């Protein structure tokens, strides 16, 4: 297998995601599937971008987890919680759009991590420290794994990346406000209906509204996000169904999960399918909750459906927000 062939890259991603998941699972970290997620996103075509993304993912995650921890521990009024959540997600999305380069990743991760910590914390009344620290540890493990397995084989960039590109202050403010309101709507729904499937839908609203809102040109994501999410959800339901049907314990579930990760690595590394593969992998891990106890097949399927509906809502909104020259 040639080092220049995309299948060699798929092998690197497969090993990085499998090892990250196995380490987090073996250490008993809350939601160990979060450890595999950095692999799909931090991996880059250029070595410098890989390092920048890895560092910013850690810093952004720590900031978002810290803010989420403070909100869960000290903000008990639901109205104040929703207001602060809207402000946090909106500010992170605006900052990411305003920066407009690979250096925007830290701000984006802060906005997303705020949702990862706050939404499950509100739904389950779980230990905020456990949620926040689990997210941080998984991020550290995932970044270390993807760096270990891909850095030696990633070429250097010939020219330096610009710190910022101006894509319009007005658009940035609008995107930040929209992301905050969409995310806030998911939190309100969760406060009214505290069910697992609502958590999945609310998380999709926060994550994808932040990602799409940070992009100067979201047209590719508008096009492929819904089908990628649907594929990830179908794979997740198949994973949970097979695990239940075969009566697998943790070792068997890990090996089964590794099989799905292998397929996802092929999608993520393929030159034409890489963006599609990124989001399908994310949605698979979110819905399948690989390494966690899970909520049962019916709840997983309902959560997956809510996730897909969330992506449809976010893409519909951002299709309307496209400026005239992009529409």
TIGU-228264 format. One record per residue (C-alpha): x, y, z; residue in one letter; residue number from 0. Coordinates in Angstrom, 3 decimals. Layout:
N
         xx         yy         zz   r     k
          X          Y          Z   A   NUM
...
// end
This chain:
327
         xx         yy         zz   r     k
      0.000      0.000      0.000   X     0
      1.527      3.333     -1.081   X     1
      1.906      6.044      1.541   X     2
      0.394      8.485     -0.950   X     3
     -2.765      6.445     -1.439   X     4
     -5.883      7.494      0.442   X     5
     -6.296      3.998      1.899   X     6
     -3.070      4.505      3.862   X     7
     -4.632      7.631      5.362   X     8
     -7.726      5.575      6.193   X     9
     -5.520      3.101      8.061   X    10
     -4.001      5.937     10.111   X    11
     -7.434      7.294     11.025   X    12
     -8.729      3.821     11.849   X    13
     -5.853      3.149     14.243   X    14
     -6.089      6.599     15.828   X    15
     -9.852      6.413     16.438   X    16
     -9.762      2.794     17.627   X    17
     -6.934      3.416     20.079   X    18
     -8.510      6.638     21.398   X    19
    -11.838      4.898     21.961   X    20
    -10.168      1.894     23.598   X    21
     -8.078      4.005     25.974   X    22
    -11.009      6.167     27.082   X    23
    -13.253      3.109     27.445   X    24
    -10.630      1.196     29.382   X    25
    -10.082      4.120     31.764   X    26
    -13.818      4.308     32.500   X    27
    -14.142      7.908     31.324   X    28
    -17.678      9.237     30.932   X    29
    -18.878      9.021     27.308   X    30
    -15.651      7.502     25.894   X    31
    -16.936      7.843     22.337   X    32
    -16.017     11.529     22.567   X    33
    -12.350     10.447     22.432   X    34
    -12.714      9.158     18.857   X    35
    -14.281     12.364     17.570   X    36
    -11.154     14.566     17.463   X    37
     -9.575     12.045     15.106   X    38
    -12.026     12.839     12.319   X    39
    -11.726     16.622     12.672   X    40
     -8.180     17.344     13.865   X    41
     -6.635     15.285     11.046   X    42
     -5.587     17.693      8.279   X    43
     -3.816     17.680      4.927   X    44
     -0.941     19.801      6.266   X    45
      1.185     19.227      9.366   X    46
      0.948     22.827     10.586   X    47
     -2.860     22.775     10.366   X    48
     -2.924     19.478     12.284   X    49
     -0.946     21.021     15.158   X    50
     -3.029     24.205     15.161   X    51
     -6.264     22.238     15.246   X    52
     -5.032     19.949     17.988   X    53
     -3.965     22.813     20.254   X    54
     -7.099     24.848     19.605   X    55
     -9.349     21.844     20.178   X    56
     -7.827     21.376     23.617   X    57
     -8.017     25.070     24.526   X    58
    -11.540     25.523     23.172   X    59
    -12.743     22.370     24.900   X    60
    -11.317     23.505     28.232   X    61
    -12.978     26.912     27.877   X    62
    -16.360     25.480     26.901   X    63
    -16.229     22.787     29.584   X    64
    -15.324     25.381     32.216   X    65
    -18.191     27.648     31.212   X    66
    -20.607     24.713     31.157   X    67
    -19.441     23.591     34.589   X    68
    -19.985     27.059     36.060   X    69
    -23.452     27.333     34.499   X    70
    -24.604     23.938     35.759   X    71
    -23.202     24.458     39.237   X    72
    -24.251     28.057     39.885   X    73
    -27.106     29.063     37.555   X    74
    -30.343     27.603     38.880   X    75
    -32.863     29.926     37.253   X    76
    -33.982     28.367     33.917   X    77
    -34.438     31.759     32.241   X    78
    -30.937     32.867     33.198   X    79
    -29.527     29.497     32.104   X    80
    -31.122     29.781     28.659   X    81
    -29.978     33.399     28.276   X    82
    -26.382     32.556     29.175   X    83
    -26.448     29.507     26.918   X    84
    -27.645     31.591     23.959   X    85
    -24.947     34.159     24.677   X    86
    -22.190     31.540     25.005   X    87
    -23.032     29.602     21.836   X    88
    -23.682     32.800     19.890   X    89
    -20.435     34.431     20.989   X    90
    -18.372     31.341     20.142   X    91
    -19.973     31.062     16.699   X    92
    -19.508     34.758     15.996   X    93
    -15.855     34.621     17.042   X    94
    -15.255     31.615     14.792   X    95
    -16.868     33.364     11.811   X    96
    -15.015     36.617     12.528   X    97
    -11.630     34.843     12.550   X    98
    -12.522     32.920      9.400   X    99
     -9.410     30.697      9.172   X   100
     -8.213     27.474     10.764   X   101
     -7.497     29.590     13.856   X   102
    -11.262     29.872     14.382   X   103
    -11.432     26.274     15.571   X   104
    -10.879     27.062     19.248   X   105
    -13.855     29.425     19.420   X   106
    -16.024     26.894     17.599   X   107
    -15.023     24.130     19.998   X   108
    -15.851     26.330     22.994   X   109
    -19.400     26.825     21.653   X   110
    -19.883     23.119     20.890   X   111
    -18.429     21.924     24.199   X   112
    -20.771     24.231     26.074   X   113
    -23.634     22.200     24.595   X   114
    -21.913     18.870     25.212   X   115
    -21.649     19.660     28.937   X   116
    -24.812     21.672     29.612   X   117
    -27.425     19.675     27.697   X   118
    -26.783     16.222     29.246   X   119
    -26.297     17.920     32.619   X   120
    -29.727     19.529     32.416   X   121
    -31.414     16.330     31.253   X   122
    -29.901     13.910     33.739   X   123
    -28.923     16.163     36.640   X   124
    -25.577     14.377     36.452   X   125
    -22.396     15.494     38.156   X   126
    -21.183     18.617     36.261   X   127
    -17.576     17.814     37.123   X   128
    -17.922     14.334     35.657   X   129
    -19.343     15.679     32.400   X   130
    -16.802     18.479     32.043   X   131
    -13.743     16.434     32.992   X   132
    -14.875     13.513     30.834   X   133
    -15.069     15.806     27.823   X   134
    -11.629     17.296     28.509   X   135
     -9.964     13.905     29.062   X   136
    -11.525     12.494     25.890   X   137
    -10.270     15.494     23.941   X   138
     -6.735     15.069     25.246   X   139
     -6.773     11.359     24.401   X   140
     -8.216     11.907     20.929   X   141
     -5.802     14.712     20.019   X   142
     -2.827     12.712     21.277   X   143
     -3.917      9.662     19.280   X   144
     -4.539     11.446     15.973   X   145
     -1.236     13.299     16.327   X   146
      0.655     10.086     17.062   X   147
     -0.758      8.198     14.098   X   148
     -0.940     10.950     11.440   X   149
      1.714     13.594     12.199   X   150
      4.705     11.595     10.839   X   151
      2.920     11.057      7.511   X   152
      1.440     14.545      7.073   X   153
      3.426     16.889      4.758   X   154
      4.467     20.405      5.663   X   155
      2.663     23.448      4.297   X   156
      4.753     25.640      1.983   X   157
      3.258     28.927      3.169   X   158
      1.989     30.220      6.511   X   159
     -1.742     30.291      7.261   X   160
     -3.242     33.761      7.717   X   161
     -4.509     34.519     11.208   X   162
     -7.786     36.056     10.043   X   163
     -9.871     36.648      6.931   X   164
    -12.586     39.301      6.866   X   165
    -15.926     37.821      5.793   X   166
    -18.102     40.682      6.999   X   167
    -18.887     41.835     10.530   X   168
    -22.625     42.038      9.852   X   169
    -22.818     38.456      8.605   X   170
    -20.792     37.300     11.578   X   171
    -23.127     38.971     14.061   X   172
    -26.159     37.536     12.263   X   173
    -24.694     34.019     12.194   X   174
    -23.796     34.213     15.873   X   175
    -27.261     35.402     16.822   X   176
    -28.945     32.699     14.743   X   177
    -26.736     29.946     16.199   X   178
    -27.440     31.153     19.732   X   179
    -31.189     31.277     19.193   X   180
    -31.325     27.847     17.548   X   181
    -29.239     26.341     20.352   X   182
    -31.327     28.141     22.963   X   183
    -34.497     26.737     21.427   X   184
    -33.116     23.231     21.872   X   185
    -32.321     23.925     25.520   X   186
    -35.822     25.289     26.145   X   187
    -37.329     22.169     24.614   X   188
    -35.093     20.025     26.805   X   189
    -36.150     21.910     29.933   X   190
    -39.784     21.222     29.020   X   191
    -39.313     17.574     27.954   X   192
    -36.384     15.948     29.722   X   193
    -35.942     12.878     27.515   X   194
    -32.871     11.314     25.902   X   195
    -34.150     11.829     22.387   X   196
    -34.594     15.526     23.094   X   197
    -30.958     15.692     24.258   X   198
    -29.859     14.248     20.908   X   199
    -31.958     16.734     18.953   X   200
    -30.890     19.697     21.096   X   201
    -27.248     18.698     20.774   X   202
    -27.602     18.504     16.991   X   203
    -29.065     22.012     16.966   X   204
    -26.162     23.393     19.003   X   205
    -23.384     21.541     17.207   X   206
    -24.512     22.049     13.635   X   207
    -25.822     25.593     14.099   X   208
    -22.387     26.495     15.493   X   209
    -20.481     24.721     12.716   X   210
    -22.612     26.074      9.899   X   211
    -22.744     29.530     11.462   X   212
    -18.947     29.671     11.589   X   213
    -18.616     29.003      7.852   X   214
    -18.425     31.894      5.349   X   215
    -19.736     29.541      2.658   X   216
    -21.868     26.752      4.180   X   217
    -23.262     25.497      0.858   X   218
    -21.335     22.190      0.840   X   219
    -22.462     21.407      4.382   X   220
    -26.045     22.383      3.555   X   221
    -25.964     19.837      0.749   X   222
    -24.389     16.810      2.414   X   223
    -25.155     17.178      6.132   X   224
    -28.671     15.625      6.184   X   225
    -27.761     12.479      4.201   X   226
    -24.509     12.099      6.153   X   227
    -26.407     12.364      9.434   X   228
    -28.965      9.825      8.220   X   229
    -26.207      7.363      7.281   X   230
    -24.550      7.798     10.678   X   231
    -27.834      7.210     12.498   X   232
    -28.641      4.069     10.473   X   233
    -25.158      2.727     11.242   X   234
    -25.629      3.541     14.940   X   235
    -28.952      1.715     15.160   X   236
    -27.389     -1.256     13.352   X   237
    -24.505     -1.235     15.847   X   238
    -26.815     -1.205     18.860   X   239
    -29.145     -3.781     17.308   X   240
    -26.329     -6.194     16.459   X   241
    -24.798     -5.791     19.894   X   242
    -28.106     -6.628     21.566   X   243
    -28.911     -9.511     19.202   X   244
    -25.478    -11.085     19.692   X   245
    -25.522    -10.480     23.449   X   246
    -22.103     -8.815     23.385   X   247
    -20.268     -7.604     26.463   X   248
    -17.785     -4.738     26.515   X   249
    -14.973     -6.522     24.573   X   250
    -17.378     -7.626     21.860   X   251
    -19.029     -4.191     21.661   X   252
    -15.610     -2.575     21.327   X   253
    -14.607     -4.911     18.486   X   254
    -17.955     -4.332     16.768   X   255
    -17.514     -0.601     17.147   X   256
    -14.032     -0.848     15.671   X   257
    -15.573     -2.472     12.599   X   258
    -17.874      0.501     12.087   X   259
    -14.961      2.869     12.729   X   260
    -13.033      1.116      9.964   X   261
    -15.822      1.785      7.490   X   262
    -15.999      5.373      8.683   X   263
    -12.246      5.801      8.231   X   264
    -12.550      4.766      4.586   X   265
    -15.259      7.371      4.045   X   266
    -13.297     10.091      5.878   X   267
    -10.084      9.439      3.937   X   268
    -11.628      9.155      0.475   X   269
    -10.784     12.274     -1.567   X   270
    -14.361     12.882     -2.736   X   271
    -16.238     11.620      0.322   X   272
    -14.147     13.134      3.127   X   273
    -16.612     15.877      4.246   X   274
    -19.519     13.427      4.049   X   275
    -17.523     10.878      6.015   X   276
    -16.666     13.378      8.740   X   277
    -20.288     14.135      9.623   X   278
    -21.524     10.554      9.231   X   279
    -18.837      9.413     11.667   X   280
    -19.783     12.109     14.163   X   281
    -23.469     11.230     13.998   X   282
    -22.695      7.515     14.332   X   283
    -20.712      8.054     17.535   X   284
    -23.278     10.457     18.982   X   285
    -26.229      8.178     18.357   X   286
    -24.591      4.814     19.096   X   287
    -22.941      6.074     22.310   X   288
    -20.129      3.588     21.743   X   289
    -18.570      2.695     25.087   X   290
    -21.478      4.003     27.153   X   291
    -24.293      1.954     28.652   X   292
    -26.742      3.426     26.168   X   293
    -30.443      4.110     26.423   X   294
    -31.921      1.106     24.627   X   295
    -32.504      0.540     20.927   X   296
    -35.844      2.375     20.756   X   297
    -34.444      5.444     22.520   X   298
    -31.322      5.386     20.362   X   299
    -33.449      5.286     17.213   X   300
    -35.677      8.115     18.479   X   301
    -32.586     10.140     19.366   X   302
    -31.136      9.507     15.932   X   303
    -34.354     10.674     14.277   X   304
    -34.301     13.827     16.411   X   305
    -30.685     14.396     15.387   X   306
    -31.548     14.144     11.694   X   307
    -34.495     16.512     12.174   X   308
    -32.128     18.943     13.867   X   309
    -29.793     18.885     10.873   X   310
    -32.734     19.512      8.526   X   311
    -33.805     22.541     10.551   X   312
    -30.308     24.021     10.692   X   313
    -29.695     23.521      6.961   X   314
    -33.087     25.060      6.117   X   315
    -32.312     28.159      8.184   X   316
    -28.851     28.629      6.724   X   317
    -30.115     28.114      3.194   X   318
    -32.295     31.168      3.792   X   319
    -29.338     33.108      5.244   X   320
    -27.142     32.681      2.159   X   321
    -26.217     36.049      0.617   X   322
    -27.483     36.734     -2.886   X   323
    -24.165     35.962     -4.591   X   324
    -24.073     32.485     -2.973   X   325
    -27.755     31.555     -3.112   X   326
// end
